[in-house]
Amino acid sequence: MAILRGEIYFVDLSPVKGHEQAGLRPVLVISTDDLNRKPLVITVVIGTKGSNVTREYPSNIRVPSQASGLPLDTVFLCYQVRSLDHSRFKDPPAGKLPDAYMAQVEDALRLCYDL
């Protein structure tokens, strides 16, 4: 299965420690398609239900369900970046982020990591 930048998957992130996001979560692929084709890892931004995030922060990108294809509005937590093994991606993508939202994610990543 080809995993592409901008696609959104539901992935089980357990086990975790401390403040890491746990359980079955939407994740947004941010690694390049070239890296995703290699037998390495897939780098993602973790998402959470929009109702879980009551304040807006520049590190978070809120995406309405109609834009992402997900069943609920989602907030992608750009300070929660994680690299995952290919084996965690068991199902087809649940959605894809439009270019305008991907640009917002890229801006938030630059802010979070001083790029």
GUNUVO-690868 format. One line per 3 residues: their letters; for each residue y, z, x of N, C-alpha, C, CB. Coordinates in steps of 0.001 Angstrom, whole numbers, padded with zeros to 6 digits, always signed. Glycine has a CB too. Layout:
<nodes>
A = Y Z X Y Z X Y Z X Y Z X | ...
</nodes>
This chain:
<nodes>
MAI = -001177 +000000 +000842 +000000 +000000 +000000 +001244 +000000 +000890 -000004 +001221 -000959 | +002140 -000934 +000650 +003397 -000987 +001399 +004376 +000022 +000808 +004004 -002422 +001374 | +004948 +000841 +001662 +005949 +001829 +001256 +007287 +001334 +001787 +005605 +003283 +001797
LRG = +008263 +001206 +000883 +009531 +000578 +001247 +010704 +001540 +001131 +009780 -000633 +000376 | +011665 +001337 +002011 +012908 +002116 +001985 +013552 +001972 +000605 +013896 +001646 +003114 | +014016 +003096 +000058 +014670 +003087 -001246 +013737 +003368 -002404 +015326 +001779 -001463
EIY = +012422 +003312 -002155 +011476 +003628 -003225 +011380 +005138 -003405 +010083 +003030 -002922 | +011022 +005524 -004621 +010877 +006941 -004962 +009427 +007178 -005368 +011868 +007364 -006114 | +008833 +008191 -004779 +007443 +008557 -005052 +007384 +010019 -005477 +006544 +008309 -003805
FVD = +006377 +010359 -006273 +006072 +011766 -006510 +005009 +012167 -005505 +005595 +012022 -007989 | +005325 +013185 -004704 +004465 +013610 -003599 +004306 +015123 -003660 +005053 +013167 -002220 | +003097 +015604 -003386 +002859 +017046 -003304 +003281 +017510 -001919 +001353 +017401 -003587
LSP = +004300 +018364 -001870 +004858 +018820 -000602 +004235 +020117 -000095 +006335 +019003 -000742 | +003312 +020669 -000837 +002680 +021936 -000414 +001651 +021639 +000669 +002005 +022669 -001629 | +001433 +022546 +001582 +002031 +023879 +001707 +003399 +023802 +002383 +001100 +024814 +002503
VKG = +004201 +024805 +002101 +005544 +024899 +002679 +005795 +026335 +003118 +006629 +024437 +001659 | +006946 +026538 +003750 +007373 +027882 +004167 +008837 +028068 +003814 +007146 +028102 +005697 | +009209 +029307 +003585 +010609 +029669 +003395 +011308 +028902 +002294 +011344 +029468 +004655
HEQ = +012436 +028295 +002635 +013287 +027616 +001653 +012935 +026146 +001445 +014720 +027721 +002076 | +011828 +025691 +002006 +011428 +024302 +001818 +011060 +024051 +000354 +010242 +023949 +002743 | +011334 +022853 -000112 +010958 +022461 -001469 +009443 +022340 -001541 +011642 +021121 -001881
AGL = +008852 +022848 -002627 +007397 +022891 -002746 +006924 +022126 -003975 +006910 +024338 -002811 | +005620 +021883 -004005 +004984 +021290 -005176 +005198 +019795 -005279 +005492 +021946 -006413 | +004880 +019272 -006455 +005014 +017840 -006722 +006488 +017529 -006946 +004155 +017406 -007958
RPV = +007054 +016710 -006083 +008489 +016410 -006112 +008731 +014916 -005962 +009226 +017177 -005002 | +009861 +014437 -006511 +010259 +013072 -006187 +010826 +013051 -004776 +011297 +012527 -007212 | +010433 +012059 -004013 +010970 +011885 -002664 +011484 +010457 -002524 +009890 +012198 -001579
LVI = +012589 +010315 -001851 +013220 +009020 -001613 +012946 +008597 -000186 +014746 +009075 -001887 | +012346 +007431 -000008 +012029 +006928 +001329 +013315 +006454 +002003 +010982 +005773 +001260 | +013584 +007021 +003193 +014784 +006615 +003943 +014440 +005953 +005275 +015678 +007822 +004193
STD = +013183 +006042 +005708 +012812 +005374 +006964 +012757 +003862 +006736 +011434 +005902 +007495 | +012897 +003122 +007820 +012951 +001658 +007722 +011592 +001075 +007347 +013428 +001052 +009048 | +011629 -000090 +006735 +010381 -000761 +006348 +009502 -001026 +007567 +010683 -002083 +005620
DLN = +010125 -001344 +008700 +009345 -001593 +009913 +008569 -000338 +010322 +010268 -002049 +011065 | +009221 +000810 +010334 +008518 +002058 +010665 +007476 +002409 +009611 +009516 +003210 +010808 | +007787 +002157 +008353 +006861 +002492 +007268 +005558 +001707 +007352 +007520 +002238 +005928
RKP = +005593 +000522 +007969 +004378 -000293 +008121 +003476 +000205 +009248 +004754 -001743 +008378 | +004012 +001032 +010112 +003244 +001543 +011249 +002457 +002787 +010826 +004184 +001871 +012446 | +001385 +003112 +011548 +000586 +004291 +011191 +001209 +005586 +011717 -000835 +004144 +011735
LVI = +002479 +005783 +011404 +003194 +006975 +011857 +003429 +007878 +010655 +004545 +006602 +012552 | +004662 +008177 +010361 +005023 +008990 +009203 +006125 +008284 +008421 +005478 +010413 +009637 | +006304 +008715 +007179 +007354 +008198 +006307 +008413 +009287 +006196 +006792 +007785 +004887
TVV = +009668 +008955 +006454 +010738 +009941 +006365 +011403 +009832 +004996 +011778 +009741 +007505 | +011591 +011000 +004368 +012072 +011046 +002988 +013167 +012094 +002824 +010914 +011339 +002026 | +013908 +011950 +001750 +014814 +012979 +001245 +014155 +013540 -000006 +016271 +012405 +000942
IGT = +014165 +014858 -000132 +013506 +015530 -001241 +014436 +015544 -002453 +013094 +016969 -000846 | +013849 +015352 -003629 +014604 +015412 -004874 +014199 +016604 -005723 +014418 +014134 -005661 | +015060 +016949 -006652 +014775 +018017 -007612 +015388 +017637 -008955 +015330 +019395 -007112
KGS = +014945 +018288 -010023 +015499 +018027 -011352 +017002 +018289 -011349 +014800 +018902 -012421 | +017740 +017397 -011978 +019187 +017551 -012033 +019618 +018874 -012629 +019786 +016434 -012821 | +018854 +019396 -013591 +019214 +020664 -014225 +019069 +021851 -013282 +018362 +020888 -015452
NVT = +018337 +021679 -012170 +018186 +022757 -011182 +019426 +022938 -010312 +016988 +022480 -010295 | +020289 +021937 -010277 +021469 +021966 -009391 +022713 +021982 -010275 +021489 +020723 -008401 | +023360 +023135 -010347 +024497 +023296 -011262 +025842 +023029 -010598 +024495 +024689 -011837
REY = +025892 +023029 -009261 +027128 +022734 -008538 +026959 +021444 -007749 +027514 +023903 -007594 | +028056 +020738 -007597 +028027 +019490 -006825 +028413 +019793 -005379 +028991 +018420 -007444 | +027633 +019265 -004450 +027896 +019389 -003018 +027880 +017990 -002410 +026843 +020321 -002321
PSN = +028642 +017765 -001351 +028643 +016427 -000734 +027295 +016055 -000115 +029721 +016353 +000333 | +026422 +017034 +000074 +025096 +016770 +000645 +024075 +016360 -000411 +024595 +017998 +001381 | +024469 +016418 -001680 +023554 +016091 -002779 +024006 +014828 -003488 +023463 +017257 -003780
IRV = +023043 +014001 -003856 +023350 +012789 -004611 +022639 +012873 -005954 +022925 +011503 -003826 | +023419 +012941 -007024 +022892 +013020 -008388 +022688 +011592 -008909 +023862 +013836 -009328 | +021478 +011339 -009404 +021124 +009999 -009873 +020608 +010110 -011309 +020051 +009334 -008937
PSQ = +021245 +009406 -012246 +020748 +009434 -013618 +019398 +008723 -013727 +021766 +008786 -014565 | +018610 +009163 -014688 +017253 +008615 -014831 +017264 +007103 -015042 +016536 +009289 -015998 | +018235 +006593 -015789 +018255 +005149 -016048 +018522 +004334 -014789 +019306 +004824 -017091
ASG = +019107 +004942 -013754 +019359 +004224 -012502 +018159 +004274 -011567 +020577 +004802 -011803 | +017341 +005328 -011666 +016248 +005504 -010706 +014890 +005073 -011232 +016173 +006931 -010291 | +014735 +005065 -012560 +013418 +004800 -013135 +012592 +006060 -013305 +012669 +003821 -012275
LPL = +013143 +007204 -012909 +012435 +008480 -013061 +012629 +009011 -014479 +012936 +009520 -012019 | +011755 +009906 -014917 +011876 +010416 -016277 +013057 +011357 -016507 +010628 +011116 -016641 | +013592 +011962 -015444 +014705 +012908 -015558 +015797 +012571 -014555 +014217 +014350 -015345
DTV = +017019 +013030 -014843 +018073 +012937 -013836 +017602 +013722 -012614 +019453 +013485 -014381 | +017889 +013193 -011440 +017399 +013776 -010189 +018548 +013960 -009214 +016300 +012892 -009561 | +018479 +015056 -008458 +019432 +015270 -007371 +018645 +015172 -006069 +020174 +016665 -007502
FLC = +019054 +014248 -005210 +018431 +014120 -003898 +019208 +015000 -002926 +018401 +012625 -003416 | +018478 +015923 -002300 +019044 +016940 -001412 +019024 +016389 +000012 +018248 +018296 -001506 | +020101 +015774 +000421 +020106 +015057 +001699 +020027 +015976 +002912 +021342 +014216 +001800
YQV = +020148 +017275 +002720 +019910 +018230 +003803 +018434 +018597 +003894 +020754 +019493 +003598 | +017625 +018118 +002940 +016183 +018375 +002932 +015459 +017073 +003300 +015707 +018912 +001525 | +015435 +016753 +004567 +014760 +015565 +005083 +013420 +016010 +005656 +015631 +014827 +006168
RSL = +012406 +015224 +005382 +011073 +015582 +005857 +010295 +014306 +006183 +010314 +016438 +004797 | +009444 +014370 +007190 +008574 +013244 +007527 +007163 +013578 +007081 +008615 +012927 +009054 | +006550 +012644 +006348 +005268 +012881 +005698 +004231 +011853 +006129 +005429 +012856 +004186
DHS = +002998 +012276 +006175 +001896 +011385 +006469 +001689 +010407 +005315 +000616 +012185 +006740 | +001226 +009220 +005639 +000954 +008192 +004626 +000004 +008695 +003543 +000367 +006947 +005285 | -000915 +009574 +003896 -001932 +010028 +002934 -001325 +010809 +001768 -002968 +010895 +003643
RFK = -000113 +011293 +001891 +000539 +012009 +000777 +000994 +011052 -000328 +001746 +012810 +001295 | +001095 +009772 -000022 +001587 +008778 -000979 +000389 +008154 -001688 +002451 +007678 -000265 | -000086 +008817 -002723 -001319 +008402 -003403 -001072 +007434 -004555 -002047 +009616 -003921
DPP = +000077 +007550 -005208 +000374 +006744 -006395 +001404 +005679 -006072 +000874 +007631 -007543 | +001516 +004669 -006921 +002566 +003673 -006717 +003944 +004312 -006893 +002391 +002488 -007696 | +005001 +003627 -006453 +006332 +004203 -006594 +006679 +004465 -008062 +007371 +003278 -005968
AGK = +007409 +005548 -008281 +007837 +005922 -009631 +009193 +005308 -009968 +007904 +007449 -009766 | +009884 +004827 -008947 +011196 +004232 -009154 +011750 +003678 -007865 +012156 +005245 -009737 | +012942 +003152 -007956 +013636 +002601 -006777 +015114 +002891 -006950 +013374 +001046 -006607
LPD = +015751 +003296 -005871 +017173 +003625 -005922 +017994 +002346 -005746 +017541 +004675 -004829 | +018939 +002089 -006645 +019820 +000926 -006479 +020658 +001047 -005200 +020745 +000776 -007705 | +021097 -000082 -004690 +021852 -000123 -003432 +023074 +000793 -003444 +022291 -001543 -003144
AYM = +023787 +000875 -004554 +024991 +001708 -004612 +024646 +003180 -004393 +025705 +001528 -005964 | +023535 +003636 -004944 +023115 +005026 -004733 +022554 +005220 -003326 +022062 +005436 -005782 | +021862 +004208 -002799 +021364 +004310 -001419 +022537 +004467 -000458 +020515 +003060 -001040
AQV = +023635 +003767 -000714 +024826 +003893 +000136 +025379 +005319 +000077 +025914 +002878 -000298 | +025335 +005944 -001089 +025779 +007335 -001212 +024864 +008276 -000428 +025823 +007755 -002692 | +023557 +008014 -000489 +022595 +008814 +000280 +022878 +008665 +001767 +021136 +008387 -000038
EDA = +023110 +007440 +002223 +023402 +007211 +003638 +024667 +007959 +004060 +023556 +005705 +003917 | +025696 +007960 +003217 +026925 +008706 +003524 +026637 +010202 +003615 +028007 +008438 +002452 | +025836 +010723 +002687 +025500 +012150 +002699 +024686 +012506 +003940 +024720 +012530 +001430
LRL = +023787 +011620 +004356 +023001 +011870 +005576 +023904 +011905 +006796 +021915 +010792 +005757 | +024878 +010990 +006853 +025826 +010999 +007971 +026594 +012324 +007996 +026812 +009801 +007863 | +026981 +012806 +006830 +027706 +014069 +006730 +026821 +015240 +007168 +028206 +014286 +005291
CYD = +025594 +015288 +006667 +024682 +016410 +006963 +024307 +016481 +008437 +023416 +016289 +006127 | +024168 +015329 +009073 +023652 +015292 +010444 +024689 +014829 +011454 +022451 +014389 +010515 | +025958 +014781 +011029 +027064 +014445 +011916 +026795 +013143 +012671 +027313 +015584 +012902
L = +026399 +012122 +011919 +026082 +010809 +012517 +027286 +009883 +012485 +024905 +010150 +011782
</nodes>
